[in-house]
Amino acid sequence: MIIHSLLFAAAFAAKAKMLVVLENERQKNEYATVLNQLNEKFETYYKLADDADLHLVKYGKNLYQNAIIMAPSTEEFGGDVKTKTFVDFTQNGGNLMVFASSNIGDAIRELGAEFGIEYDETGTKVMSHQLYDFERDALNHDHSRFQLKASESFLGGSQPIVGPAGYAGLLIDNAVAMKIDKKNTLAFPIVKCNSYCYSWFPNEPITEYPMAVGRDITLVAGIQLRNNARIAFFSSMSMFSNKLIRQKFITYWNNDKNEHAREQNSVNKFSMHVFGWATNNSGTFRIAVFKHNLVDKENQRNDFYYINEEIEVTAIVQEHVEDNWEPASLLFENLWLDFHRLDPFVRMQFENQGGGKFTAKFKVPDTYGVFNFIVWQTKLGHTYLEHKEQITVRPPRHDMYERFIASAYPYYFSSFSMMLGVTLMSFAILYHRDVSPAKKNN
């Protein structure tokens, strides 16, 4: 784990490569605000979705660290890129962001299915008759634009993903409904609809129950694989266009005050934080140092332990912040320690001592064998942390047992009482003699 962390640090030293797959050349201008932000942080390469020279993996190795698919209506990718290519790309540690829209094509639909993401039919849109942008909706009359409040829409306020609090509203346009397969335990919603949303064809009567309604509709989904590769699926690509991302305010109907109200559009802030998380630039941690020793300062032996000895375990955790590794903050929690032999004999939470230092103390179980120290953390939005180190637990030496045990006083009493009884009985037998009857008659 420590060696892996050093390699991870070396990878951050230089600009990571990013492939941006576009549907057409016009998108470079339509999404210039977001793309320029990515150009500052990554070494970006642009390809069209149907380019015959489109490649992600070569000779089993990734050509890029990150890939963004901004081609929602694509029916088939060019080059040697197939749906399985993206699976191989992420299994090799690559990060992936996939954008969809109401005119979703088969290529994106099949790609989502590989990761447990189901899309609604092509042409359907997520709509709301309660929370939507009045001004933009008046331009197209199809109720395809709506506004969501962060307090209702975000999953648990996961700071590593959506950033600190302070969101006003999100303007989401032409979104296609997504549902996460419950069998995919690694996937989770980042943004969900409020209870007023539904998915259907605009301006058409609803003839059957929609694929998803209300909170069942996912607008932005995240996946973090076991190798810490991250994947983000967005139901709307146009929400990151220049027009929507530069719009400062959203006009909507406030039911509480029974009047029109305006709120700040937070799409730009949202994109910066979610893109940072999806490219492993936030919520990224590593265990830089791991050590263990006896609590007894006079004996610093740590190559093996005897049963019932008291151990102190120390871990130094660092967070990747703006191309540097900094000590984890006091807000970092849920770091756990297992003392494991087939099953955990000890499971406890580390104490955050500040400065990225975490400590835990425990008593070695009264069982000898080969054990493993396992330091781990699984928290939404954070990288999976796991560090293993093997140690031997021995039984005490013959001269390490206590000479007298106070709790065994009944056994001590019975032993000494028997010795006393034998002594008295021996004395009686040796020195007491009965007078014979003949001597008594005389």
TORTIRO-410304 format. One record per residue (C-alpha): residue in one letter; x, y, z. Coordinates in steps of 0.2 Angstrom, whole numbers, padded with zeros to 4 digits, always signed. Last residue first. Layout:
aXYZ
...
//
This chain:
n-0004-0284+0427
n-0020-0285+0418
k-0017-0268+0408
k+0000-0275+0402
a-0009-0291+0395
p-0022-0280+0386
s-0009-0270+0376
v-0007-0251+0378
d-0010-0241+0361
r+0004-0232+0353
h+0005-0213+0347
y+0021-0207+0341
l+0023-0212+0323
i+0004-0214+0318
a-0001-0198+0327
f+0014-0188+0319
s+0010-0195+0302
m-0008-0190+0303
l-0003-0172+0309
t+0009-0170+0294
v-0003-0177+0282
g-0016-0165+0288
l-0004-0150+0287
m+0000-0155+0269
m-0018-0157+0265
s-0022-0140+0272
f-0008-0133+0262
s-0014-0140+0245
s-0032-0136+0249
f-0028-0118+0253
y-0017-0115+0237
y-0032-0122+0227
p-0044-0111+0235
y-0032-0096+0233
a-0032-0097+0214
s-0038-0079+0212
a-0022-0073+0219
i-0011-0081+0206
f+0007-0086+0211
r+0022-0088+0200
e+0015-0078+0186
y+0019-0085+0168
m+0034-0078+0159
d+0047-0091+0163
h+0039-0105+0152
r+0038-0092+0137
p+0021-0084+0134
p+0011-0089+0118
r+0016-0081+0102
v+0007-0068+0091
t+0015-0066+0074
i+0012-0051+0063
q+0006-0047+0045
e+0003-0030+0038
k-0012-0024+0028
h-0017-0007+0022
e-0034-0003+0015
l-0041+0014+0010
y-0055+0016-0002
t-0055+0034-0009
h-0067+0045-0002
g-0084+0051-0009
l-0094+0040+0002
k-0084+0032+0016
t-0075+0016+0016
q-0060+0016+0027
w-0047+0002+0031
v-0032-0002+0042
i-0029-0021+0043
f-0016-0028+0055
n-0015-0046+0051
f-0013-0061+0063
v-0003-0077+0063
g-0006-0087+0079
y-0009-0085+0097
t-0025-0083+0106
d-0028-0072+0122
p-0031-0057+0111
v-0018-0043+0110
k-0024-0028+0120
f-0029-0012+0111
k-0023+0005+0107
a-0027+0016+0092
t-0019+0031+0084
f-0022+0043+0070
k-0010+0056+0064
g-0015+0068+0050
g-0010+0083+0059
g-0023+0080+0072
q-0024+0066+0085
n-0039+0058+0076
e-0043+0042+0086
f-0044+0026+0076
q-0060+0016+0077
m-0060-0002+0083
r-0061-0020+0078
v-0052-0034+0087
f-0053-0053+0085
p-0058-0050+0066
d-0061-0066+0057
l-0048-0078+0048
r-0035-0070+0060
h-0038-0051+0060
f-0034-0037+0071
d-0045-0024+0062
l-0042-0005+0063
w-0055+0008+0056
l-0054+0025+0049
n-0071+0033+0050
e-0065+0051+0052
f-0058+0065+0042
l-0065+0081+0049
l-0048+0084+0059
s-0040+0087+0043
a-0029+0074+0033
p-0011+0080+0032
e-0007+0087+0015
w-0001+0079-0001
n+0001+0092-0015
d-0007+0094-0033
e-0021+0105-0027
v-0025+0095-0011
h-0022+0076-0011
e-0025+0070+0007
q-0013+0062+0019
v-0016+0049+0033
i-0002+0044+0045
a-0006+0028+0055
t-0001+0023+0072
v-0005+0007+0082
e-0002+0005+0100
i-0001-0012+0107
e-0005-0020+0125
e+0002-0037+0128
n-0012-0051+0131
i-0004-0064+0120
y+0014-0061+0115
y+0020-0050+0101
f+0031-0051+0086
d+0042-0040+0075
n+0037-0024+0085
r+0049-0024+0100
q+0050-0006+0108
n+0052-0012+0126
e+0055+0002+0138
k+0041+0012+0131
d+0028-0001+0136
v+0013+0003+0124
l+0021-0010+0112
n+0023-0005+0094
h+0014-0002+0078
k+0018+0008+0062
f+0009+0014+0046
v+0015+0029+0036
a+0008+0037+0021
i-0009+0030+0021
r-0018+0038+0006
f-0032+0050+0003
t-0042+0057-0012
g-0058+0066-0009
s-0053+0078-0022
n-0043+0077-0038
n-0048+0059-0042
t-0055+0064-0060
a-0073+0061-0054
w-0070+0071-0038
g-0063+0087-0047
f-0077+0085-0060
v-0090+0085-0046
h-0082+0100-0038
m-0080+0111-0053
s-0096+0106-0061
f-0106+0110-0045
k-0099+0127-0043
n-0103+0132-0061
v-0120+0124-0059
s-0124+0135-0044
n-0137+0147-0052
q-0142+0160-0039
e-0160+0161-0034
r-0175+0171-0039
a-0193+0171-0033
h-0210+0172-0040
e-0224+0173-0028
n-0235+0162-0017
k-0223+0165-0002
d-0222+0147+0003
n-0225+0140-0015
n-0210+0150-0022
w-0212+0149-0041
y-0195+0150-0050
t-0183+0162-0058
i-0165+0155-0059
f-0150+0167-0058
k-0132+0169-0064
q-0134+0161-0081
r-0116+0158-0086
i-0117+0139-0084
l-0134+0138-0094
k-0128+0148-0109
n-0110+0141-0109
s-0116+0123-0109
f-0114+0113-0093
m-0133+0110-0091
s-0133+0105-0109
m-0125+0088-0105
s-0140+0081-0095
s-0142+0064-0087
f-0124+0065-0080
f-0115+0048-0077
a-0099+0049-0066
i-0086+0035-0065
r-0071+0034-0053
a-0056+0022-0052
n-0052+0019-0034
n-0047+0001-0038
r-0062-0006-0029
l-0073+0004-0041
q-0081+0021-0037
i-0097+0025-0046
g-0107+0041-0046
a-0124+0046-0053
v-0131+0063-0058
l-0149+0065-0062
t-0157+0050-0053
i-0175+0048-0054
d-0183+0037-0040
r-0185+0053-0029
g-0200+0058-0040
v-0205+0047-0054
a-0197+0033-0064
m-0201+0022-0079
p-0217+0031-0081
y-0234+0023-0078
e-0244+0022-0094
t-0254+0033-0106
i-0246+0049-0100
p-0253+0062-0113
e-0239+0070-0124
n-0233+0088-0123
p-0215+0082-0118
f-0212+0063-0118
w-0211+0057-0101
s-0201+0057-0085
y-0207+0063-0068
c-0202+0076-0055
y-0212+0084-0041
s-0204+0073-0027
n-0187+0080-0030
c-0175+0073-0042
k-0159+0065-0036
v-0141+0072-0037
i-0126+0061-0032
p-0134+0045-0033
f-0124+0029-0029
a-0115+0015-0038
l-0103+0003-0030
t-0117-0009-0024
n-0123-0013-0042
k-0137-0025-0038
k-0149-0010-0035
d-0147-0005-0053
i-0147+0014-0054
k-0161+0023-0063
m-0158+0037-0075
a-0171+0049-0082
v-0165+0059-0097
a-0162+0078-0095
n-0166+0091-0107
d-0160+0106-0095
i-0154+0106-0077
l-0153+0123-0068
l-0146+0120-0051
g-0151+0130-0036
a-0144+0139-0021
y-0129+0129-0015
g-0120+0135+0000
a-0113+0120+0008
p-0095+0113+0005
g-0091+0103-0011
v-0102+0092-0021
i-0091+0076-0021
p-0079+0077-0006
q-0093+0086+0004
s-0106+0072+0003
g-0121+0083+0008
g-0132+0067+0011
l-0136+0064-0008
f-0141+0081-0015
s-0158+0085-0021
e-0169+0092-0007
s-0156+0103+0001
a-0148+0107-0016
k-0164+0115-0022
l-0169+0109-0040
q-0173+0120-0055
f-0183+0114-0070
r-0182+0115-0089
s-0192+0103-0100
h-0208+0111-0097
d-0212+0110-0115
h-0217+0129-0119
n-0200+0133-0128
l-0197+0151-0123
a-0208+0152-0108
d-0198+0138-0100
r-0183+0148-0100
e-0191+0162-0090
f-0200+0151-0078
d-0186+0140-0073
y-0193+0125-0065
l-0199+0119-0048
q-0217+0115-0048
h-0223+0108-0065
s-0207+0097-0066
m-0200+0087-0081
v-0187+0074-0084
k-0187+0071-0103
t-0192+0057-0115
g-0186+0057-0133
t-0175+0041-0132
e-0183+0030-0119
d-0177+0030-0100
y-0159+0026-0096
e-0153+0012-0085
i-0136+0013-0076
g-0128-0003-0069
f-0111+0000-0076
e-0112-0010-0092
a-0130-0004-0094
g-0123+0014-0095
l-0112+0010-0109
e-0126+0002-0119
r-0137+0017-0117
i-0122+0028-0122
a-0119+0019-0138
d-0138+0017-0142
g-0141+0035-0143
i-0148+0048-0131
n-0159+0061-0138
s-0165+0067-0120
s-0147+0069-0115
a-0132+0060-0109
f-0115+0064-0103
v-0102+0051-0097
m-0087+0054-0086
l-0073+0041-0084
n-0058+0039-0073
g-0045+0026-0078
g-0038+0013-0066
n-0035-0002-0077
q-0052-0008-0073
t-0059+0009-0079
f-0051+0007-0096
d-0056-0012-0097
v-0074-0007-0094
f-0073+0007-0107
t-0066-0005-0120
k-0081-0016-0116
t-0093-0004-0124
k-0082-0004-0140
v-0068+0007-0145
d-0057+0000-0159
g-0059+0015-0170
g-0076+0024-0170
f-0090+0023-0157
e-0108+0018-0162
e-0125+0026-0160
t-0119+0043-0154
s-0133+0054-0147
p-0125+0058-0130
a-0108+0063-0137
m-0098+0071-0123
i-0089+0056-0117
i-0075+0062-0105
a-0060+0051-0102
n-0047+0052-0089
q-0029+0044-0086
y-0026+0042-0104
l-0018+0029-0116
n-0023+0015-0104
k-0013-0001-0105
g-0018-0018-0111
y-0008-0016-0127
k-0017+0000-0131
v-0032+0006-0122
l-0043+0022-0126
h-0042+0023-0145
l-0051+0034-0158
d-0042+0034-0175
a-0057+0030-0185
d-0066+0045-0177
d-0084+0042-0175
a-0085+0050-0157
l-0074+0064-0162
k-0058+0066-0153
y-0050+0080-0142
y-0035+0078-0132
t-0032+0087-0115
e-0017+0088-0104
f-0026+0092-0088
k-0028+0106-0076
e-0030+0122-0086
n-0038+0112-0101
l-0052+0106-0089
q-0057+0124-0085
n-0056+0128-0103
l-0068+0114-0107
v-0081+0120-0095
t-0082+0137-0101
a-0080+0132-0120
y-0095+0121-0120
e-0104+0128-0135
n-0087+0133-0143
k-0079+0116-0142
q-0096+0108-0145
r-0097+0115-0163
e-0083+0102-0168
n-0096+0087-0167
e-0101+0073-0155
l-0086+0075-0144
v-0074+0063-0135
v-0063+0072-0123
l-0047+0062-0118
m-0038+0068-0103
k-0019+0066-0099
a-0014+0069-0081
k-0002+0084-0079
a+0014+0079-0070
a+0017+0077-0051
f+0000+0068-0049
a+0007+0051-0056
a+0022+0052-0044
a+0010+0053-0029
f+0001+0038-0035
l+0018+0029-0037
l+0022+0033-0019
s+0004+0028-0013
h+0007+0011-0021
i+0023+0008-0012
i+0014+0012+0004
m+0000+0000+0000
//
